[in-house]
Amino acid sequence: MDRMTHARMLRIRRTPGATVLLFLTDRCPVGCAHCSVDSRPDGPRPGGTALLAQIVDRLCADPALTTVGVSGGEPFVERRALTLAAERITAAGKDLVVYTSGVWAGAGGTPRWIHDVLERCRCIYLSTDAHHEAAAGPGRFVRAAQAVASHGLPLVVQVVDEEGALARARELLHAAFGDAWPQHAEVVPTRGLPHGRGAGVYRPADRTAGRDLGRCTEAATPVVRYDGRVTACCNETVLMGGGPAGLRRECADGDEVGAAVTGFRAAPLYRALGAVGGGGLTAHPAFADLADRRFTGICGLCWEMTRRAPTLGDDPLLRALGFWGRGEPA
């Protein structure tokens, strides 16, 4: 079986229909100052597993889906929910990828149930940076990395690329594995996001003309929240209830979740944003005035296009643009 590298995961995420992200909980005990979803130790969480089981079962029945990512919050604070999801996702033949802070790796050892979950994963994304280390200390990261490696799992270390952060991550990996650390882990730089508590730490990007904005690489990956909320992409503000209502569906059961995921995948606007990009879409007459308007990123342009999309109906030009460059028939 091929090793699940970060590059391979990106290819999967950019393949329409191949993956979803399951947002398992709003709880997280770390309390990082830059948290983009404002997760807290007392944050909302699944009230039980009945709805979650329906959601997971519906995702498992999706023949196009190959990979399910699980995030939060901190998914490992939800023993019952994460265990249920991991068992059913992998029993259905889907690949499981979990995103974590490693806060579960205490000095007293990693609980057996966590090892059972790790055994089912294809890859672990582990975050560290100055904010994580200030809240949780370096020891938990080192122990978490070693626990992941004990299962032969690829480890992708995500680091907010601030001064000295990448070098510090490599230093911690060296503490975990010595000179052999590149055999166990790859370090991937990320940027801090001005969402949630991160809005008080990072400023939005400089504004760019709509015509100069490229493809949205996340438009092919819906997010399913534990309470039945489904969003077209992973924008944190949308997931938390902000932005255009057209980017969210509030679902009461697994069937509604499945319909929402399928609907977002098939939506011509989001397919086109992933195919020709935001700048390319400003050539459409309905969006032509957005070519010169300036946005802080593709999300702002997408939000404005989403607000206009209902007036277009089943627009053949937009539908055709959604298949541009994908090698699929329109």
C-alpha positions in Angstrom: 0.0 0.0 0.0 1.4 3.4 -1.0 2.6 5.7 1.8 0.1 8.5 2.5 2.3 11.6 2.1 1.1 15.1 2.3 1.4 15.5 -1.4 -0.8 12.5 -2.0 -3.3 13.8 0.6 -3.5 17.1 -1.3 -4.2 15.2 -4.6 -7.0 13.3 -2.9 -8.5 16.5 -1.4 -8.5 18.1 -4.8 -10.3 15.2 -6.4 -14.1 15.9 -6.4 -16.0 13.4 -4.3 -12.9 11.6 -3.0 -12.9 12.9 0.5 -14.8 14.7 3.3 -13.6 16.2 6.6 -15.6 15.0 9.7 -15.5 17.8 12.3 -15.9 15.7 15.5 -16.0 18.2 18.3 -15.6 21.8 19.3 -13.8 20.9 22.5 -10.0 21.2 22.9 -8.1 21.4 26.1 -5.0 23.2 24.6 -6.5 26.7 24.3 -4.0 28.0 21.7 -4.3 31.8 21.2 -4.4 31.4 17.4 -7.2 28.8 17.2 -9.1 29.4 14.0 -12.3 27.7 15.2 -12.2 29.1 18.8 -12.1 25.6 20.3 -12.2 25.6 24.2 -12.1 23.0 27.0 -15.8 23.6 27.6 -16.8 23.9 23.9 -19.8 22.1 22.4 -19.4 18.4 21.6 -21.6 15.5 20.4 -24.5 15.0 22.8 -24.4 11.2 22.0 -23.5 8.9 19.2 -26.9 8.4 17.5 -26.7 11.2 15.0 -22.9 10.7 14.5 -23.5 7.0 13.8 -26.0 8.0 11.1 -23.6 10.5 9.6 -20.7 8.1 9.6 -22.8 5.3 8.1 -24.0 7.5 5.3 -20.5 8.6 4.5 -19.3 5.0 4.5 -22.0 4.1 2.0 -20.7 6.7 -0.5 -19.0 4.7 -3.3 -17.0 7.8 -4.5 -15.5 8.5 -1.1 -12.1 7.0 -0.5 -10.7 9.0 2.4 -12.3 10.6 5.6 -10.3 13.2 7.5 -11.3 13.7 11.2 -10.6 16.9 13.0 -12.0 19.4 15.6 -11.4 20.8 18.1 -9.2 17.9 19.4 -10.8 14.6 18.1 -9.0 12.5 20.7 -11.0 14.1 23.6 -14.0 12.3 22.2 -13.3 8.6 23.0 -16.7 7.2 22.1 -17.2 9.3 19.0 -13.7 8.8 17.6 -13.7 5.1 18.3 -17.1 4.7 16.5 -16.0 6.8 13.5 -12.6 5.0 13.2 -14.1 1.5 13.4 -16.9 2.1 10.9 -14.9 4.2 8.4 -12.1 1.6 8.2 -14.5 -1.3 8.2 -16.1 0.2 5.1 -12.7 0.2 3.3 -12.2 4.0 3.6 -8.8 5.5 4.5 -8.8 7.4 7.9 -6.6 10.5 8.4 -6.8 12.2 11.8 -5.7 15.8 12.7 -4.5 16.3 16.2 -2.5 18.5 18.6 -1.1 15.4 20.4 -2.3 16.7 23.7 -3.3 13.1 24.6 0.3 12.0 24.9 0.8 12.5 28.6 3.7 11.5 30.7 1.8 8.5 32.1 1.6 6.8 28.7 -0.9 6.7 25.8 -4.2 4.9 26.6 -4.8 1.6 24.8 -7.9 2.9 23.0 -5.8 5.6 21.4 -3.4 3.1 20.1 -6.4 1.1 18.7 -7.5 4.3 16.8 -3.9 4.9 15.5 -3.7 1.3 14.3 -6.7 2.1 12.0 -5.2 5.3 10.5 -3.4 5.8 7.2 -1.8 9.0 8.3 -1.7 11.4 11.2 -1.4 15.2 10.9 0.2 16.6 14.1 0.4 20.3 14.8 3.0 22.2 16.6 4.2 25.8 16.8 4.9 28.4 19.5 1.2 28.6 20.5 0.8 24.9 20.9 4.1 24.5 22.8 3.2 27.4 25.1 -0.1 25.7 26.0 0.9 22.0 26.1 4.7 21.9 26.4 7.2 20.1 24.1 7.0 16.7 25.8 3.5 15.9 24.6 4.5 16.6 21.0 7.5 14.3 21.2 5.6 11.5 22.9 2.7 11.8 20.4 5.1 11.6 17.5 6.7 8.5 18.9 3.3 6.9 19.5 2.3 7.5 15.9 5.6 6.1 14.6 5.2 3.0 16.7 2.4 2.0 14.4 4.4 2.7 11.3 2.2 5.6 10.3 3.3 8.5 8.2 3.4 11.7 10.3 2.8 15.1 8.7 3.8 17.9 11.1 1.9 21.1 10.4 3.6 24.3 11.6 2.5 27.9 11.3 5.4 29.4 9.5 6.5 32.1 11.9 10.0 33.1 13.0 11.9 30.0 14.0 8.9 27.7 14.1 10.0 25.3 11.3 13.5 24.9 12.9 11.9 24.3 16.3 9.6 21.6 14.8 12.7 19.8 13.3 14.4 20.1 16.7 11.5 18.4 18.4 11.4 15.7 15.8 15.1 15.1 16.3 14.4 14.7 20.1 11.8 12.1 19.2 13.8 10.1 16.6 17.3 11.4 16.4 18.9 11.8 13.0 16.5 9.4 11.5 13.5 11.7 12.0 13.0 12.4 8.2 12.2 8.7 7.9 9.2 9.2 10.2 7.9 12.7 9.5 7.6 15.5 7.0 7.3 19.1 8.1 4.7 21.2 6.2 4.5 25.0 6.7 1.1 26.6 7.1 -0.1 30.1 7.6 -2.0 31.5 10.6 -5.6 32.2 9.8 -7.5 35.3 10.9 -10.6 33.3 12.0 -11.8 32.5 15.5 -9.2 33.5 18.2 -6.8 33.8 15.3 -8.5 37.1 14.3 -6.7 38.7 17.2 -3.3 37.3 16.2 -3.2 37.5 12.4 -4.3 40.2 10.0 -6.1 39.4 6.8 -4.0 39.1 3.6 -3.6 42.1 1.4 -6.5 42.6 -1.0 -6.3 41.2 -4.6 -8.4 42.0 -7.6 -10.9 39.2 -8.3 -9.5 38.5 -11.7 -6.1 37.6 -10.2 -7.4 35.0 -7.7 -6.8 31.4 -8.6 -8.4 28.1 -8.0 -9.9 27.1 -4.7 -8.2 23.9 -3.7 -10.7 23.1 -1.0 -13.9 23.5 -3.0 -13.9 19.7 -3.6 -13.9 18.8 0.1 -17.1 19.3 2.1 -17.0 19.4 5.9 -19.5 17.5 8.0 -19.9 18.6 11.6 -21.0 16.3 14.4 -24.3 18.1 14.8 -25.3 17.7 11.2 -24.1 21.0 9.8 -22.5 20.4 6.3 -20.4 23.1 4.6 -19.2 23.3 1.1 -15.5 23.8 2.2 -13.3 24.0 5.2 -13.6 27.8 5.8 -13.7 28.1 9.6 -16.0 31.1 9.7 -18.6 29.3 7.6 -18.3 26.2 9.7 -19.0 28.3 12.8 -22.1 29.8 11.3 -20.8 32.9 9.5 -20.7 33.9 5.8 -23.4 33.2 3.3 -26.1 30.7 4.3 -25.7 29.1 0.9 -22.4 27.6 2.0 -24.1 25.6 4.8 -26.8 23.0 5.2 -28.3 22.1 8.6 -29.2 18.4 8.6 -31.3 16.4 11.0 -30.2 12.9 10.0 -27.7 10.9 7.9 -29.7 10.9 4.7 -29.9 14.7 4.8 -26.1 14.9 5.4 -25.6 12.6 2.4 -27.8 14.7 0.2 -26.0 17.9 1.3 -22.5 16.4 0.6 -23.7 15.2 -2.8 -25.3 18.6 -3.5 -22.2 20.6 -2.7 -20.0 18.3 -4.8 -22.3 18.7 -7.8 -22.8 22.5 -7.4 -21.6 24.1 -10.6 -20.2 27.2 -8.8 -17.9 25.2 -6.5 -16.8 22.8 -9.2 -15.9 25.9 -11.3 -14.0 27.5 -8.5 -11.9 24.3 -8.3 -11.5 24.0 -12.1 -11.1 27.5 -13.6 -10.6 29.4 -10.4 -12.1 32.6 -9.1 -10.3 34.8 -11.6 -11.5 32.7 -14.5 -15.1 32.9 -13.2 -15.1 36.7 -13.4 -15.3 36.2 -17.2 -18.9 34.9 -16.6 -21.3 37.8 -17.2 -22.9 37.3 -13.8 -19.6 38.0 -12.1 -17.9 40.3 -14.5 -18.1 43.3 -12.1 -16.1 41.3 -9.5 -13.0 41.3 -11.7 -11.8 44.7 -10.5 -13.2 44.4 -6.9 -10.5 43.6 -4.4 -10.7 40.7 -1.9 -8.5 39.4 0.9 -8.6 36.0 -0.7 -10.6 33.5 -2.7 -13.1 33.1 0.2 -14.3 36.6 -0.1 -14.8 36.3 -3.8 -16.6 32.9 -3.3 -18.9 34.4 -0.8 -20.0 37.1 -3.2 -20.5 34.6 -6.0 -22.4 32.3 -3.6 -24.9 35.1 -2.8 -25.5 35.6 -6.6 -25.6 31.9 -7.6 -29.3 31.3 -6.8 -30.3 33.9 -9.4 -28.5 31.9 -12.2 -30.6 28.7 -12.0 -29.2 25.9 -14.0 -26.8 28.1 -15.9 -25.2 26.1 -18.8 -22.1 28.2 -18.9 -21.4 27.8 -15.2 -22.1 24.1 -15.5 -19.6 23.8 -18.4 -16.9 25.7 -16.5 -17.3 23.3 -13.6 -16.0 20.5 -15.8 -13.2 22.6 -17.4 -9.9 20.8 -17.3 -11.2 17.8 -15.3 -11.6 15.5 -18.3 -15.3 14.9 -17.5 -18.2 15.3 -19.9 -20.4 18.4 -19.1 
